[in-house]
Amino acid sequence: MSKIYFEEYMGTVQNTGWPIDGHRLLFGLWDYDGRSLYHLHSWGDEDDEAVKLTMFKTMVDAGFIDEADKDEFMMVWKDGMFDEVYCPGSFCIDLDKLTDVEKVNPCEK
C-alpha cells in the first residue's frame, strides 16, 4: 500500500504583504514537516512577475542578497537560473495565508 507523502493545493495567497497576495498559485504540503507550511510548487506565466518580486523582497529581507543586487537578480530570473544561482530551498507560507484552497493531486511514495 502506497503512502501519500505530498499533496498539491491550488489557493489564493492573502495577507502576506508580498506581491503574491491575490495570486492563485500551486503549493504542496509535505509529510516531512508535518504539513505545517505550504511550499510554493508552481505558478502560471501571469503570476511570474509577482513571484519574482516576492522572491527578491523576501531574500533581501532575510539578508541573503542586498537591495543593490536587484539588476543581477532580475537577469538571473529572466535567464531561468534562479535555483542554480541562489539555491533558496523551499519558499513557504503559513497555512492561514491561503484561501479558496482546492486539493489538486496527491503524490504517493
C-alpha positions in Angstrom: 0.0 0.0 0.0 1.4 3.4 -1.0 1.6 6.2 1.4 0.6 9.8 0.4 3.6 11.9 1.3 2.9 15.1 -0.7 -0.3 16.8 -1.7 -0.7 19.7 -4.1 -3.1 22.5 -3.4 -4.2 25.5 -5.5 -5.1 28.5 -3.5 -5.1 32.3 -3.4 -2.4 34.0 -1.3 -3.6 36.6 1.2 -2.2 38.8 3.9 1.5 38.2 3.4 2.3 41.8 2.5 4.2 40.5 -0.6 3.4 41.0 -4.3 2.0 37.4 -4.5 -1.1 38.5 -2.4 -4.2 37.9 -4.5 -2.5 35.4 -6.9 -3.7 31.9 -7.2 -0.6 29.6 -7.0 0.2 25.9 -6.6 1.5 24.8 -3.2 2.4 21.5 -1.7 2.1 20.0 1.8 4.8 17.6 2.8 4.8 14.9 5.5 8.5 15.7 6.4 7.5 18.9 8.1 4.2 17.7 9.4 2.3 19.6 6.7 2.9 22.7 8.8 3.6 25.1 5.9 2.6 25.5 2.2 5.6 25.1 0.0 5.4 27.0 -3.3 5.4 24.5 -6.1 4.4 26.2 -9.4 2.7 29.2 -10.9 1.5 30.5 -14.3 3.1 32.9 -16.6 0.6 35.6 -15.5 2.0 35.2 -11.9 5.7 35.2 -12.7 6.3 38.9 -12.1 4.6 38.8 -8.6 6.5 35.6 -7.7 9.8 37.2 -8.9 9.3 40.4 -6.9 8.2 38.3 -3.8 11.4 36.2 -4.0 13.5 39.3 -4.4 11.9 41.1 -1.4 12.0 38.1 0.9 15.6 37.3 0.1 16.6 41.0 0.8 14.6 41.0 4.0 16.3 37.7 5.1 19.7 39.1 4.3 20.5 36.6 1.6 21.1 39.3 -1.0 21.4 43.1 -1.0 18.9 45.6 -2.5 21.8 46.7 -4.7 21.8 43.3 -6.4 18.4 43.8 -8.0 19.6 44.1 -11.6 21.6 40.9 -11.3 18.7 39.1 -9.6 16.3 40.2 -12.4 18.8 39.0 -15.1 19.2 35.6 -13.3 15.5 35.2 -13.0 14.9 36.1 -16.7 17.6 33.5 -17.7 15.8 30.8 -15.7 18.8 30.3 -13.5 17.2 31.3 -10.1 17.6 27.9 -8.4 21.1 27.3 -9.7 22.4 30.7 -8.6 20.5 31.4 -5.4 19.6 27.9 -4.4 17.0 29.2 -1.9 15.5 25.8 -0.9 11.7 25.9 -0.4 9.6 29.0 -0.4 6.9 28.6 2.3 3.9 30.4 3.7 1.8 29.8 6.8 -1.3 27.7 6.4 -3.6 30.7 7.2 -2.2 32.6 4.2 -4.0 30.6 1.5 -7.7 30.9 0.8 -10.1 29.2 -1.7 -7.9 26.1 -1.3 -8.5 23.2 -3.6 -6.7 19.8 -3.5 -5.2 19.1 -6.9 -3.1 16.0 -6.7 -1.8 13.5 -4.0 1.6 12.1 -4.7 2.4 8.6 -3.4 5.6 7.0 -2.3 
